[in-house]
């Protein structure tokens, strides 16, 4: 464009929910609009509809929603010196189907969910004209996923589960003017040898035969490369205009001081292209670009010839204040800067494409972007949708393809359909032939297609859909030998794990006050009110912090399993940020606003999520006192270059910070792009007090840590245990006995299915898939923890306590929880694994833990039994006094 006129500000406005307003009137200059609205903005933001009061746990609640048609109108003025130019209406991020009118006449219709909408208005006479928009956010192609009958509209490009289905225009609104057009500007710069292609478009008002190119003119394409830290380079190429459409290709060499764009040195350059005719500029366009190549080699992804490892997360278009993605750089610097701070180098945009500002910020930060057309749907059955996908992909590449951060393109998320393979193979084949500036895949998650340059699969992760209690970290204790080599070897191309993690944390109810925009956290309010009604509200912060600590441990293991897999291409977390919809999936270590949560800092997350990470591979992290803990040390190094030779220091540190062991392992210079074997770690535990320790690894700019439980073999210590509860047993307690009531799980009515991990995604969306709990809270002030080593939150060694067990639901019984179980926030049951009450002169300890069988091999349970034995022999803690009849009534309620 040569010039632009900003059209932001006040527009006349009218709702048309039933589609009854006639175009012939409402598009006319004389239409009587009775309301106004500010654009950029949305109807939700302007609060043009009544405040809702409904509430749901499915997603955040729109306070002032609107779905349907809406009319927007304003007057524009064409200056005298612009009357002979051609004009375009530029709209960034309207939503739905848009009809544009000038002076009552329709000029066009568009419906892109991915790129700006541009309407060619032609020449407009000097003076005032009336511009009208009809936006219908009830009209989209079938981009949602119809295989989910409970909610078919889940594509993140339009769903209320994510960015909401808003109506309005939320980005730039401009009238752009030019004498002719430069279109489809593409910069191919895999090296400093740059190739630029573009089209010159000559507009003409002669309906029978174009005259634009007929007269003799001196036409020149002038390219000005503004090389960062290198000055301007001007290249002029004479062009022969022989029709209204002229394809131009220009090749040139940039100087050696033109730096390469890389994850670690994200330098962009700028190009201005002008069409000059007889010395006069007819049109001008410009773009940022980077010098970089992205290729694949077998199972590896190469950036500028260097193998990279994708440390990614999903961006699901969750922006609670506005209900739509930001169109300014500042909004994206918050989101992407947070991702970078947590050690990530990659973002996948799930079933949507972000606005231009996202690409600009990713260019600045060195992030690698995976973009999708706006679908989560069946393919090959709806010709209109299939056509729409192909057009959207072309528009996305035309609009954002020069950004060096834009390296990966996929059709969409988890696609389905009997003809999907054909559609996807053709899509990938066509784009590989058309544009080698990025790599291509068919569908994220599935299916695997032969032509794909990389694929993502949901199999290489620690918990998969429907695995429940049989998932790796629930079915067996932690070990770090597992990797995803089996899955890597199944496919010949680069493999990226799809949506790993999905580990939930309890809602942070203090977050409710942050929802000051178009969305309200009524789902959180429901949780708050339910807790309050059950007398548990004061525990909400503890629930959040302690479930969050376990969540972080689970993400650490998922990330490290990917890092320790040879020839693996990377992972995509779901997610770093909370997901507000699909039943409320609080899977983030940052909240929906990209703000840090209180239980893990970016620096802590960086220990296991960074370009260089030291890793321990061990058979387990519970060892008998006196045995030697053995592990193999590896370093996953994907930094900018070779890591110089140095030393890896291994320290064994007690929980009080005192150091007990230190070892040094030499490390040779480590080439980037590899998983390196460093050596063996042997830590004898003879002479150590039993307890919890940290194994801390540190070296040349990297660090990591692992939890190790060193436990004495206590065997069977004396303890008075009963397996049934009746009046006779309670009478003994009332008279002064201290008994441990430890029924088998089959004796307790089913309540929450108890696993070691937190729950996966959430229970509403997964149809109540287990586990249903969010970890443990250990009452460290209770004397039993003098002898039993524990943190406040779940530790890896406590897997043994929960495996195969069922917690007590102690609702209505005022017990002291020694080990509390955090329940799903949809139920908020009062659950205990270990609790204590006083009855008369005696004590009753409720133990849902098996502290009797196989204790010679079950070191953790034996240690807990020994701690209980010491406690019973040594004194009494302060616990509630409960009448025997109330205890018996409680047991009658909960026993199977």
C-alpha positions in Angstrom: 0.0 0.0 0.0 1.1 3.6 -0.5 -1.1 5.1 2.2 -3.5 4.0 4.8 -6.4 5.7 6.7 -7.1 4.5 10.2 -10.7 3.6 10.6 -10.7 2.8 14.3 -13.0 4.7 16.6 -16.8 5.0 16.9 -19.0 3.1 14.5 -22.8 3.1 14.3 -24.1 -0.3 15.4 -27.1 -2.5 15.4 -27.7 -6.1 16.6 -29.6 -8.4 14.2 -30.0 -11.7 16.2 -32.7 -13.1 14.0 -31.2 -11.9 10.7 -34.3 -9.8 10.0 -32.7 -6.5 9.0 -32.7 -6.0 5.2 -29.4 -5.3 3.4 -31.2 -2.8 1.2 -31.9 -0.6 4.2 -29.1 -1.3 6.8 -26.3 -1.1 4.3 -27.7 2.2 2.9 -26.2 5.6 3.9 -29.6 6.6 5.2 -30.0 3.7 7.6 -31.0 4.9 11.1 -28.7 3.2 13.5 -29.6 3.9 17.1 -26.4 2.6 18.8 -22.7 2.9 18.6 -19.7 0.8 19.3 -15.9 1.3 19.5 -13.7 -0.7 17.1 -11.3 -2.4 17.4 -13.3 -4.4 20.0 -16.0 -6.9 20.4 -19.7 -6.9 21.4 -18.7 -8.8 24.6 -16.3 -6.0 25.5 -18.9 -3.3 24.7 -21.5 -5.1 26.9 -24.2 -4.8 24.3 -26.2 -7.8 25.6 -27.7 -8.5 29.0 -25.4 -9.9 31.8 -25.7 -13.7 32.0 -26.2 -15.5 35.3 -25.8 -19.1 34.1 -22.8 -21.1 35.3 -21.0 -24.2 34.1 -17.9 -26.2 35.0 -17.3 -26.8 31.3 -15.6 -23.4 30.6 -15.4 -19.8 31.7 -18.6 -17.9 31.5 -19.1 -15.1 29.0 -20.7 -12.2 30.8 -22.3 -10.5 27.7 -22.3 -13.1 24.9 -23.7 -12.6 21.4 -24.0 -15.0 18.5 -25.6 -13.8 15.3 -25.5 -11.0 12.9 -24.5 -7.4 13.7 -24.2 -4.3 11.6 -21.4 -1.7 11.8 -21.4 1.5 9.8 -19.3 4.6 9.5 -18.5 7.4 7.1 -15.1 7.6 5.3 -13.6 10.5 3.4 -11.6 10.2 0.3 -9.2 13.0 -0.3 -8.9 14.7 -3.7 -5.4 13.3 -4.3 -6.6 9.7 -3.5 -9.6 9.8 -5.9 -7.6 8.2 -8.7 -6.2 5.4 -6.6 -7.6 2.0 -5.8 -8.7 1.3 -2.3 -8.8 -1.8 -0.1 -10.6 -2.3 3.2 -8.3 -4.1 5.7 -9.9 -5.8 8.7 -7.7 -7.7 11.2 -9.5 -10.4 13.1 -13.2 -10.1 12.5 -14.9 -13.4 13.4 -17.3 -15.3 11.3 -18.7 -14.3 7.9 -18.2 -10.7 6.9 -20.1 -8.8 4.2 -18.8 -5.4 3.2 -20.8 -2.6 1.6 -19.9 0.8 0.2 -22.7 3.3 -0.2 -25.2 0.5 0.0 -23.6 -1.7 -2.6 -22.1 -5.0 -1.6 -18.4 -5.3 -2.4 -17.6 -8.7 -1.1 -17.9 -11.5 1.5 -15.1 -13.3 3.4 -14.8 -15.7 6.3 -11.1 -16.4 7.1 -10.4 -17.3 10.7 -6.7 -17.1 10.2 -5.7 -13.9 8.3 -6.9 -10.4 7.8 -9.9 -9.8 5.5 -9.2 -7.6 2.5 -12.0 -6.2 0.4 -11.2 -4.5 -2.9 -13.3 -1.4 -3.1 -11.9 -0.1 -6.4 -11.8 3.7 -7.1 -13.9 5.9 -4.9 -14.6 9.5 -5.7 -13.4 12.3 -3.6 -15.6 13.1 -0.7 -17.7 11.1 1.8 -18.7 7.4 1.5 -20.6 5.1 3.8 -18.9 1.9 4.8 -21.0 -0.9 6.2 -20.0 -4.3 7.7 -22.4 -7.2 8.4 -20.6 -9.7 10.7 -22.2 -13.0 11.4 -20.4 -15.0 14.1 -23.1 -17.7 13.8 -21.8 -18.6 10.4 -18.6 -20.7 9.9 -17.5 -23.6 7.9 -17.7 -26.9 9.9 -14.3 -26.4 11.5 -15.5 -28.0 14.8 -15.2 -31.6 15.7 -18.5 -33.5 15.1 -17.2 -36.7 16.6 -17.9 -35.2 20.0 -21.7 -35.0 20.2 -21.6 -33.4 23.7 -20.0 -30.3 22.2 -19.2 -30.3 18.5 -17.6 -26.8 18.5 -14.2 -27.4 20.0 -11.9 -26.1 17.3 -9.9 -23.5 19.2 -10.4 -21.0 16.3 -14.0 -20.4 17.5 -14.9 -22.3 20.6 -16.2 -20.9 23.9 -13.9 -23.5 25.5 -11.0 -21.2 24.4 -11.0 -17.8 22.8 -14.8 -17.6 22.7 -17.0 -17.0 19.6 -17.0 -13.3 19.7 -18.4 -10.8 17.2 -16.5 -7.6 16.1 -13.2 -6.6 14.7 -10.3 -6.7 17.2 -7.2 -5.7 15.2 -6.2 -3.0 12.7 -9.0 -1.4 10.6 -7.7 0.6 7.7 -8.5 1.9 4.3 -5.4 1.2 2.2 -4.7 3.0 -1.1 -2.4 2.3 -4.0 -2.1 3.0 -7.7 -1.4 -0.7 -8.5 -0.7 -3.7 -6.5 2.2 -5.8 -5.2 1.0 -9.2 -3.9 2.2 -12.6 -2.6 5.6 -11.3 -1.5 7.8 -14.3 -0.5 11.4 -14.3 0.7 13.3 -17.5 0.4 16.5 -17.1 2.4 17.9 -20.5 3.5 21.3 -18.9 3.2 22.6 -15.5 2.3 21.7 -16.3 -1.3 18.2 -14.8 -1.3 15.4 -15.4 -3.8 12.4 -13.0 -3.7 9.1 -13.6 -5.6 6.1 -11.5 -5.9 3.2 -10.5 -8.2 2.6 -7.1 -9.8 -1.1 -6.5 -10.3 -2.3 -3.8 -12.6 -5.9 -2.8 -11.8 -8.1 -1.7 -14.7 -11.6 -0.3 -15.1 -12.0 -1.3 -18.7 -14.4 -4.3 -18.7 -13.6 -5.5 -22.2 -9.8 -5.4 -22.5 -7.1 -4.3 -20.0 -5.3 -1.2 -20.9 -3.0 -0.9 -17.9 0.0 -2.5 -19.6 -0.5 -1.3 -23.2 1.3 2.1 -23.2 5.1 2.1 -23.1 6.4 2.6 -19.6 9.7 2.2 -17.7 8.8 -0.3 -14.9 11.2 -1.2 -12.2 11.0 -3.4 -9.2 13.1 -1.8 -6.5 14.1 -4.0 -3.5 15.7 -2.4 -0.4 17.2 -4.9 2.0 17.6 -3.4 5.4 20.2 -5.7 6.9 20.4 -5.6 10.7 23.8 -4.1 11.6 24.7 -4.1 8.0 23.0 -1.1 6.3 20.8 -1.0 3.2 21.3 -2.9 0.0 19.2 -1.8 -3.0 18.5 -4.1 -5.9 16.6 -2.8 -9.0 15.2 -5.1 -11.6 13.6 -3.9 -14.8 10.2 -5.5 -15.4 8.3 -6.0 -18.6 4.6 -5.6 -18.0 2.7 -7.6 -20.6 -0.6 -8.2 -18.7 -2.4 -7.2 -15.6 -0.6 -9.9 -13.8 3.2 -10.1 -13.8 5.3 -12.6 -11.9 8.6 -11.3 -10.7 11.6 -13.2 -9.3 14.7 -11.5 -8.0 17.9 -13.3 -6.7 20.7 -11.5 -4.8 23.5 -12.2 -2.4 23.4 -10.6 1.1 26.8 -9.7 2.7 28.6 -11.9 5.1 27.7 -9.6 8.0 24.0 -10.4 7.5 23.5 -12.7 10.5 21.6 -16.0 10.4 18.3 -16.3 12.4 18.5 -18.9 15.1 16.9 -20.0 18.3 19.9 -18.5 20.2 20.5 -15.5 17.9 17.1 -14.4 16.5 18.1 -11.7 14.1 15.6 -10.5 11.5 16.1 -8.3 8.5 13.7 -6.1 6.6 12.7 -5.9 3.0 10.9 -3.1 1.2 9.6 -3.8 -2.3 8.4 -0.9 -4.6 6.9 -0.9 -8.0 8.3 2.2 -9.7 6.8 3.3 -13.1 8.4 6.2 -14.9 9.9 7.3 -11.6 6.7 7.2 -9.7 6.0 4.6 -6.9 2.7 2.8 -7.7 2.8 0.5 -4.7 5.0 -0.4 -1.8 5.0 -3.4 0.5 7.4 -4.6 3.1 8.2 -7.6 5.3 10.5 -8.9 7.9 12.5 -12.0 7.1 15.2 -14.2 8.5 18.1 -16.1 7.0 17.4 -19.6 8.1 16.7 -23.1 6.8 14.5 -25.8 8.4 14.8 -29.3 7.1 14.6 -32.9 8.2 17.2 -35.7 8.0 15.8 -39.0 8.8 14.3 -38.7 12.4 16.0 -35.4 13.1 14.8 -31.8 12.6 17.6 -29.5 11.5 17.7 -25.7 11.9 20.4 -24.2 9.7 21.9 -27.7 9.6 22.0 -28.1 13.4 19.8 -30.8 15.0 17.3 -29.2 17.3 15.0 -30.6 20.0 11.6 -29.1 20.3 10.7 -28.1 23.9 7.2 -27.0 23.2 3.8 -26.2 24.6 0.4 -25.5 23.1 -1.2 -22.2 22.7 -4.9 -22.8 22.7 -6.0 -19.2 22.3 -6.9 -18.6 25.9 -7.0 -14.9 26.8 -9.6 -14.4 29.5 -9.7 -10.7 29.6 -10.7 -10.1 26.0 -11.9 -13.6 24.8 -9.7 -13.3 21.7 -6.0 -13.4 20.9 -4.1 -10.1 21.2 -3.2 -8.3 18.0 -0.5 -6.2 19.6 3.1 -7.3 20.3 2.8 -6.5 24.1 0.1 -9.1 24.6 2.3 -11.7 22.9 5.4 -10.8 24.7 3.7 -11.7 27.9 2.6 -15.2 26.6 5.7 -16.0 24.6 8.1 -14.4 27.0 6.7 -16.7 29.7 7.1 -19.7 27.5 10.7 -18.7 26.9 11.4 -18.1 30.6 10.2 -21.7 31.4 12.9 -23.1 29.0 10.7 -23.6 25.9 11.7 -23.0 22.4 8.6 -24.0 20.6 4.8 -23.3 20.5 2.1 -25.2 18.7 -1.1 -23.3 17.9 -3.8 -25.8 18.4 -6.5 -25.6 15.6 -5.9 -21.9 15.0 -3.4 -19.5 13.6 -2.4 -16.4 15.6 -2.3 -12.8 14.4 0.7 -11.2 12.9 2.0 -9.8 16.2 2.5 -13.3 17.5 4.9 -14.1 14.6 6.7 -10.8 15.1 7.3 -11.6 18.8 8.4 -15.1 18.1 10.9 -13.8 15.5 12.3 -11.6 18.3 12.5 -14.3 20.9 13.8 -17.2 18.7 10.7 -19.4 19.1 9.7 -22.1 16.6 6.1 -21.9 15.7 3.8 -24.8 14.6 0.7 -23.4 13.0 -2.6 -25.1 12.0 -5.5 -24.3 9.9 -8.5 -23.6 12.1 -10.0 -27.1 12.2 -10.6 -30.1 14.5 -12.9 -32.0 12.2 -13.7 -34.8 9.7 -11.9 -34.5 6.4 -12.9 -35.6 2.9 -16.7 -35.6 3.5 -17.5 -31.9 3.3 -16.4 -30.3 0.0 -16.8 -26.8 1.3 -14.7 -27.5 4.4 -12.0 -29.3 2.3 -11.8 -26.3 0.0 -11.8 -23.9 3.0 -8.8 -25.7 4.6 -6.8 -25.5 1.4 -7.6 -21.8 1.0 -6.9 -21.0 4.6 -3.5 -22.7 4.4 -2.6 -20.7 1.3 -3.7 -17.5 3.0 -1.7 -18.3 6.1 1.5 -18.9 4.1 0.9 -15.8 2.0 0.3 -13.6 5.1 2.9 -14.9 7.6 5.2 -17.1 5.5 8.2 -14.8 5.6 8.5 -14.9 9.4 11.5 -17.1 10.3 9.7 -18.3 13.4 7.0 -19.9 11.2 8.6 -23.3 10.6 5.9 -25.9 10.8 2.4 -26.2 9.2 -0.3 -28.8 9.8 -3.9 -29.2 8.7 -5.3 -29.3 12.2 -5.8 -31.3 15.4 -6.6 -35.0 15.7 -8.5 -35.2 12.4 -10.9 -38.0 11.4 -12.7 -39.4 8.3 -12.5 -42.2 5.8 -10.8 -39.9 3.2 -8.6 -38.0 5.6 -5.4 -39.9 4.6 -5.9 -39.0 1.0 -6.6 -35.4 1.9 -3.6 -35.1 4.2 -1.2 -36.9 1.8 -2.2 -34.4 -1.0 -1.9 -31.5 1.4 1.6 -32.4 2.5 2.8 -33.3 -1.0 1.5 -30.0 -2.5 3.1 -27.9 0.2 6.5 -29.7 0.1 6.6 -28.9 -3.6 5.3 -25.4 -3.2 7.3 -23.9 -0.3 10.4 -25.4 1.4 10.6 -22.6 4.1 8.9 -24.9 6.6 8.2 -28.6 7.3 4.8 -30.2 7.0 2.6 -32.7 8.7 -0.9 -33.9 8.1 -2.8 -33.9 11.4 -1.5 -33.2 14.9 -1.7 -36.4 17.1 -2.8 -38.6 14.2 -2.8 -40.0 11.6 0.7 -41.0 10.5 1.1 -40.1 6.8 3.9 -41.3 4.6 4.7 -37.9 3.1 4.9 -36.1 6.4 8.3 -34.6 7.3 7.5 -34.9 11.0 4.6 -36.5 12.9 3.2 -36.1 16.4 1.8 -39.1 18.3 0.1 -39.4 21.7 1.8 -42.7 22.5 5.2 -41.5 23.8 4.1 -40.0 27.1 3.6 -41.3 30.6 -0.2 -41.2 30.7 -2.4 -41.9 27.8 -6.1 -41.5 27.3 -8.1 -44.3 29.1 -5.0 -45.8 30.8 -6.2 -44.8 34.2 -4.5 -46.7 37.0 -2.5 -48.7 34.5 -0.5 -45.7 33.3 3.2 -45.9 33.9 3.5 -43.7 37.0 0.4 -45.2 38.7 1.1 -48.8 37.9 4.7 -48.9 39.2 7.2 -46.8 41.2 9.3 -44.2 39.5 12.2 -45.4 37.5 14.0 -43.4 34.8 15.1 -46.1 32.5 11.9 -45.8 30.4 12.2 -43.8 27.2 10.3 -43.7 23.9 12.7 -45.6 21.7 10.0 -48.1 20.8 7.9 -45.5 19.3 10.8 -43.7 17.6 11.7 -46.9 15.8 8.2 -47.4 14.4 8.4 -44.5 12.0 11.1 -43.2 9.7 10.5 -39.5 10.1 10.9 -37.1 13.0 8.6 -37.9 15.9 7.3 -35.3 18.4 5.2 -36.4 21.3 1.6 -35.0 21.2 0.1 -33.2 24.2 2.2 -34.7 26.9 1.4 -34.2 30.6 -2.2 -32.9 31.0 -1.5 -33.1 34.8 -4.0 -31.1 36.8 -3.6 -28.8 39.8 -6.3 -27.7 42.2 -7.8 -24.3 41.3 -6.2 -21.3 42.8 -9.3 -19.6 44.2 -7.4 -16.3 44.6 -7.4 -16.2 40.8 -11.2 -15.4 40.7 -10.5 -11.7 41.2 -8.3 -11.6 38.1 -11.2 -12.2 35.8 -12.1 -8.5 35.2 -12.8 -8.7 31.5 -15.4 -10.4 29.3 -15.1 -13.8 31.0 -15.9 -14.7 34.6 -14.5 -17.8 36.5 -17.9 -19.0 37.6 -16.5 -22.5 37.6 -14.0 -21.5 40.2 -16.8 -19.8 42.2 -18.7 -23.1 42.2 -15.6 -24.8 43.7 -15.2 -22.1 46.3 -18.8 -22.3 47.4 -18.7 -26.1 47.5 -15.6 -26.0 49.7 -17.2 -23.4 52.0 -20.3 -25.5 52.4 -18.2 -28.5 53.5 -16.0 -26.5 55.9 -12.9 -27.0 53.8 -12.4 -23.5 52.2 -9.4 -22.6 54.4 -7.6 -25.6 52.9 -7.9 -24.4 49.3 -4.5 -22.8 49.1 -2.8 -25.9 50.6 -4.7 -28.0 48.0 -3.4 -25.8 45.2 0.2 -25.6 46.4 0.6 -29.3 47.2 -1.1 -30.6 44.1 1.0 -28.2 42.2 4.2 -29.5 43.6 3.3 -33.0 42.5 2.2 -31.7 39.1 5.6 -30.2 38.6 7.3 -33.5 39.5 5.2 -35.3 36.9 6.0 -32.7 34.2 9.7 -33.1 35.1 9.5 -36.9 34.5 7.5 -36.5 31.2 10.0 -33.9 29.9 13.0 -36.0 30.9 11.6 -39.2 29.4 11.6 -37.3 26.1 15.1 -35.8 26.6 16.6 -39.2 27.3 15.2 -40.8 24.2 17.8 -41.1 21.4 16.7 -39.7 18.0 13.6 -38.1 19.5 12.5 -34.8 17.9 10.8 -33.2 20.9 7.6 -32.8 22.9 4.6 -30.5 23.0 3.2 -30.0 26.5 -0.5 -29.7 27.3 0.3 -27.4 28.7 2.4 -24.7 30.3 -0.7 -22.6 30.6 -4.0 -23.6 32.2 -6.8 -24.6 29.8 -10.0 -22.9 30.7 -12.4 -25.2 28.9 -13.3 -28.8 28.2 -14.5 -29.3 31.7 -11.9 -26.9 33.3 -8.5 -28.5 32.6 -6.1 -26.8 35.1 -3.0 -28.4 33.6 -0.6 -25.4 33.7 2.2 -24.4 35.9 1.2 -20.8 34.9 -2.4 -19.7 35.0 -4.7 -18.7 32.2 -3.1 -15.2 32.3 0.4 -16.6 31.8 1.2 -15.6 35.3 3.6 -17.7 37.5 2.0 -20.0 40.1 3.5 -20.0 43.6 4.8 -23.6 43.6 7.3 -23.5 40.7 9.5 -20.7 39.4 10.8 -20.5 35.8 14.3 -21.1 37.3 13.2 -24.3 38.9 11.5 -25.4 35.7 14.6 -24.7 33.7 16.5 -27.3 35.6 14.8 -30.0 33.6 13.6 -28.0 30.6 16.5 -26.2 28.9 18.8 -26.5 26.0 21.2 -28.6 28.2 19.9 -30.9 30.9 21.8 -33.5 33.0 19.9 -36.7 33.5 20.0 -39.7 35.8 18.8 -43.1 34.6 18.1 -45.3 37.5 16.0 -48.4 38.4 14.3 -46.6 41.3 14.7 -43.9 43.9 14.0 -45.8 47.1 17.0 -47.6 48.4 17.7 -49.7 51.6 20.0 -48.1 54.1 23.5 -49.6 53.5 22.9 -50.4 49.8 24.5 -48.5 47.0 22.4 -46.3 44.8 23.4 -46.7 41.2 22.5 -44.7 38.1 23.8 -43.7 34.7 24.5 -40.0 34.0 23.6 -38.5 30.6 23.5 -35.0 29.3 21.0 -33.9 26.7 22.7 -31.1 24.9 20.9 -29.0 22.2 22.6 -25.7 22.7 24.0 -23.3 20.1 27.2 -25.2 19.7 29.7 -27.6 21.3 29.8 -27.5 25.1 33.4 -27.3 26.3 34.9 -30.1 28.3 34.4 -29.8 32.0 33.2 -31.6 35.1 29.8 -32.8 36.3 29.5 -32.5 40.1 27.2 -34.9 41.9 26.2 -34.0 45.5 24.0 -35.9 48.0 22.3 -33.3 50.1 20.0 -33.9 53.1 16.7 -32.0 53.4 18.3 -29.6 56.0 20.9 -28.6 53.3 23.8 -30.5 54.8 26.0 -32.3 52.2 26.9 -35.9 52.7 28.6 -37.1 49.5 30.3 -35.4 46.5 31.7 -36.8 43.3 33.1 -35.4 40.1 32.7 -37.0 36.7 34.7 -35.7 33.7 32.8 -34.7 30.6 34.5 -34.3 27.3 33.5 -31.6 24.9 29.8 -32.3 24.1 28.6 -31.8 20.5 25.2 -30.2 20.2 22.2 -32.1 19.0 23.0 -35.3 21.0 22.2 -37.3 24.1 25.7 -38.0 25.7 26.6 -40.8 28.0 28.9 -39.4 30.8 29.4 -42.3 33.2 28.0 -44.1 36.2 27.1 -42.7 39.5 27.5 -44.9 42.6 26.4 -43.5 46.0 26.9 -45.8 49.0 24.4 -45.2 51.7 26.1 -46.9 54.6 26.4 -44.6 57.6 23.6 -42.3 56.3 20.6 -41.6 58.5 17.4 -42.8 56.8 15.4 -40.0 55.3 14.9 -38.0 52.1 17.9 -36.7 50.2 18.5 -34.8 47.0 21.0 -35.8 44.3 22.1 -32.5 42.8 23.8 -32.4 39.5 25.7 -29.3 38.3 28.1 -28.4 35.5 28.9 -25.9 32.9 25.8 -23.7 33.1 23.3 -26.5 33.9 21.8 -28.2 36.9 19.2 -30.7 37.9 18.1 -32.7 41.0 16.5 -36.0 42.0 14.8 -37.1 45.1 16.2 -40.2 46.8 14.7 -42.0 49.8 17.2 -43.9 52.0 15.2 -46.2 54.3 16.2 -48.7 57.0 14.7 -52.1 56.7 12.5 -51.8 59.8 10.7 -55.2 59.4 7.5 -55.7 61.4 7.5 -53.4 64.4 4.9 -53.9 67.2 1.5 -52.2 66.6 -2.0 -53.1 67.7 -3.9 -53.4 64.4 -7.6 -54.2 64.0 -9.4 -54.8 60.7 -13.0 -54.3 61.8 -14.7 -51.7 63.8 -17.6 -52.4 66.2 -18.7 -51.4 69.7 -16.4 -53.8 71.4 -13.3 -52.4 69.6 -14.4 -48.8 70.4 -14.9 -49.7 74.0 -11.3 -50.8 74.3 -10.2 -47.4 72.8 -12.5 -45.5 75.1 -10.9 -47.2 78.1 -7.4 -46.1 77.0 -6.1 -48.4 74.3 -4.4 -47.0 71.1 -5.5 -49.1 68.1 -4.8 -48.8 64.4 -7.9 -49.5 62.3 -6.6 -50.7 58.9 -9.4 -52.3 56.8 -8.7 -53.6 53.3 -9.8 -51.4 50.4 -12.6 -53.9 49.6 -14.1 -53.0 53.0 -14.6 -49.4 52.1 -17.3 -48.1 49.8 -15.8 -46.9 46.5 -15.1 -43.2 46.5 -12.3 -41.6 44.7 -10.0 -43.9 42.7 -6.6 -43.2 44.3 -3.4 -43.1 42.3 0.0 -41.6 42.8 -0.4 -39.0 40.0 -2.7 -36.1 39.9 -5.8 -36.5 37.7 -5.4 -36.4 33.9 -7.0 -33.4 32.0 -10.1 -33.5 34.3 -12.8 -35.9 35.3 -15.7 -34.1 33.5 -14.2 -34.2 30.0 -12.6 -37.7 30.3 -15.9 -39.3 31.6 -14.5 -39.8 35.1 -11.3 -41.5 34.1 -9.1 -42.3 37.1 -7.2 -41.4 39.1 -9.6 -38.9 40.7 -7.3 -37.3 43.2 -4.5 -34.7 43.2 -1.9 -36.1 45.6 -1.3 -36.0 49.3 -0.8 -33.5 52.1 1.4 -34.7 54.9 0.8 -33.0 58.3 4.5 -32.5 59.1 3.6 -31.1 62.5 2.4 -34.5 63.7 5.0 -36.5 65.7 4.7 -39.5 63.4 6.7 -37.5 60.8 9.6 -37.3 63.2 10.3 -40.9 62.2 8.7 -41.0 58.7 10.5 -38.9 56.1 8.2 -36.9 54.0 7.6 -33.5 52.4 4.4 -31.7 52.8 3.3 -32.8 49.3 3.5 -36.2 47.7 7.0 -37.6 47.1 7.9 -40.4 44.8 8.5 -42.8 47.6 4.9 -42.4 48.7 3.7 -44.3 45.6 3.9 -47.4 47.8 1.4 -46.0 50.3 -1.4 -45.3 47.7 -1.0 -48.2 45.3 -4.0 -50.4 45.2 -5.6 -48.6 48.2 -8.8 -46.7 48.8 -8.9 -43.6 51.0 -11.3 -43.0 53.9 -14.0 -40.5 53.3 -14.1 -38.9 56.7 -16.8 -36.3 55.9 -18.6 -35.6 59.2 -15.9 -37.2 61.3 -13.6 -34.4 62.9 -10.4 -36.4 62.5 -6.9 -35.0 62.3 -5.5 -35.9 58.8 -2.0 -37.1 59.1 -1.9 -37.8 55.4 -4.8 -36.0 53.6 -5.8 -36.9 50.0 -6.7 -34.0 47.8 -9.9 -34.8 46.0 -11.1 -33.8 42.5 -12.4 -30.2 42.8 -15.7 -31.4 41.3 -16.4 -33.6 44.4 -14.3 -32.1 47.2 -14.7 -35.2 49.4 -12.9 -35.1 52.8 -10.4 -37.9 52.1 -7.7 -39.3 54.4 -5.0 -42.0 53.9 -4.0 -41.7 57.6 -5.9 -40.0 60.3 -6.3 -39.9 64.1 -9.1 -39.3 66.6 -9.4 -39.5 70.4 -12.2 -41.6 71.9 -12.5 -41.3 75.6 -9.0 -42.1 77.1 -7.6 -43.8 74.0 -6.7 -43.2 70.4 -7.9 -44.6 67.1 -5.6 -44.3 64.1 -7.3 -44.8 60.8 -4.9 -46.3 58.3 -6.0 -46.9 54.7 -2.3 -47.9 54.0 -1.3 -51.5 53.9 1.2 -51.6 56.8 1.2 -55.4 57.2 2.0 -57.4 54.1 5.4 -57.9 52.5 7.2 -55.4 54.7 10.6 -56.9 54.1 10.3 -55.6 50.5 8.0 -52.7 51.0 10.4 -50.3 52.7 8.2 -47.3 52.7 5.2 -49.0 54.3 7.5 -50.7 56.9 9.0 -47.3 57.7 5.5 -45.8 58.2 4.5 -48.7 60.5 7.7 -48.1 62.5 6.9 -44.4 62.8 3.4 -45.2 64.0 4.9 -47.7 66.5 7.3 -45.1 67.8 4.5 -42.5 68.1 2.1 -44.8 69.9 4.9 -45.7 72.4 6.1 -42.2 72.9 3.1 -39.9 73.5 0.1 -38.3 72.0 -0.6 -35.5 69.6 -3.4 -33.1 69.9 -6.4 -34.6 68.0 -10.2 -34.1 68.1 -12.2 -36.0 70.7 -15.1 -37.9 69.1 -17.8 -39.9 70.8 -17.7 -43.6 70.1 -21.2 -43.7 68.7 -20.4 -41.0 66.2 -17.3 -43.0 65.1 -19.5 -46.1 64.7 -22.1 -44.2 62.7 -19.4 -42.9 60.4 -18.1 -46.3 59.7 -21.6 -47.6 59.0 -21.9 -44.9 56.4 -18.6 -45.6 54.6 -18.0 -49.3 54.9 -18.8 -51.5 51.9 
